Amino acid sequence: MANNFMEYQNFGKEQFEAAQTAVTEVSKQIQAIAAETTDYSKRSLETNAAFVEKLLGVTKFEQAIALHQEYAKSSYEGFVAEMSKLGEMYASVAKQAFKPVEGAIAKVKASAN
C-alpha cells in the first residue's frame, strides 16, 4: 500500500515539474510572439509612412496608381510572410504546452502494460 502511495506521489511530482517547465517555456515563446508582432507593427508603420511620402511626391495620376499597386503587392506579401511566421510560432507554443500531457499519457500507458 505504501509503495503505491509513493508511486502516485512521485508521478504527481514528475508531472508538476514537467508542467512547470512547459509553462516557463510557453511563457518565453509567447513573449517572442509579442516581440515579433511589435516589430512587424513598427515595420508596417514605417512602410506606410514611406508610401505616403512617395505618394505626396507624385505628379501624375498614373504614377500614383503604379505606386499604389507596388505598395499593395509588397504589403500583402509582407503580411502573408508574417502571418506564416506567427502561425509557426503559435504551433510551437501549442506543442510545448502539450508536452506534459504527452508525458503523462505515455507513463500511464507504460504502467498499464
C-alpha positions in Angstrom: 0.0 0.0 0.0 2.8 2.4 1.0 4.6 1.5 -2.2 1.6 2.5 -4.4 1.3 5.8 -2.5 4.9 6.6 -3.2 4.5 5.8 -6.9 1.5 8.1 -7.1 3.3 10.8 -5.2 6.4 10.5 -7.5 4.1 10.5 -10.6 2.4 13.7 -9.4 5.7 15.4 -8.6 7.1 14.5 -12.0 4.0 15.8 -13.8 4.1 19.0 -11.7 7.7 19.6 -12.6 7.1 18.8 -16.3 4.1 21.3 -16.3 6.1 23.9 -14.6 8.9 23.6 -17.2 6.4 23.7 -20.0 4.7 26.8 -18.6 8.1 28.6 -18.4 8.9 27.7 -22.0 5.4 28.6 -23.2 5.8 32.0 -21.5 9.1 32.6 -23.3 7.6 31.7 -26.6 4.6 34.0 -26.0 7.0 36.8 -25.2 8.8 36.1 -28.5 5.5 36.2 -30.4 4.7 39.6 -28.7 8.1 40.9 -29.7 7.7 39.7 -33.3 4.2 41.3 -33.5 5.6 44.6 -32.2 8.5 44.5 -34.7 6.1 43.8 -37.5 3.8 46.7 -36.5 6.8 49.1 -36.4 8.0 47.9 -39.8 4.5 48.2 -41.2 4.1 51.8 -39.9 7.5 52.7 -41.4 6.5 51.3 -44.7 3.2 53.1 -44.6 4.9 56.4 -43.8 7.4 55.9 -46.7 4.5 55.1 -49.1 2.6 58.3 -48.1 5.8 60.4 -48.6 6.3 58.9 -52.0 2.7 59.4 -52.9 2.9 63.1 -51.9 5.8 63.5 -54.4 3.9 62.1 -57.3 2.8 64.5 -60.0 0.9 62.2 -62.4 -2.1 60.1 -61.7 -0.6 57.1 -63.5 2.5 57.3 -61.2 0.2 57.3 -58.2 -1.7 54.2 -59.5 1.6 52.4 -60.1 3.0 53.3 -56.7 -0.2 52.1 -55.0 -0.1 48.8 -56.9 3.5 48.3 -55.8 2.7 49.2 -52.2 -0.4 46.9 -52.1 1.6 44.0 -53.5 4.6 44.4 -51.1 2.2 44.9 -48.2 0.3 41.8 -49.0 3.4 39.7 -49.4 4.8 41.0 -46.2 1.6 40.3 -44.3 1.4 36.7 -45.6 5.0 36.1 -44.7 4.5 37.5 -41.2 1.3 35.5 -40.6 3.1 32.3 -41.7 5.9 33.0 -39.3 3.4 33.8 -36.5 1.5 30.6 -37.3 4.6 28.5 -36.9 5.4 30.3 -33.6 1.9 29.6 -32.3 2.1 25.9 -33.4 5.4 25.6 -31.5 3.6 27.1 -28.4 0.8 24.5 -28.7 3.3 21.6 -29.0 5.3 22.8 -26.0 2.1 23.3 -23.9 1.0 19.7 -24.7 4.3 18.0 -23.8 3.4 17.4 -20.1 0.2 15.8 -21.2 2.0 13.5 -23.7 4.4 12.5 -20.9 1.6 11.7 -18.5 -0.2 9.6 -21.2 3.0 7.7 -22.0 3.6 6.9 -18.4 0.0 5.7 -17.8 0.2 3.5 -20.9 3.6 2.1 -19.8 2.3 1.3 -16.3 -0.8 -0.3 -17.7 1.2 -2.7 -19.7 
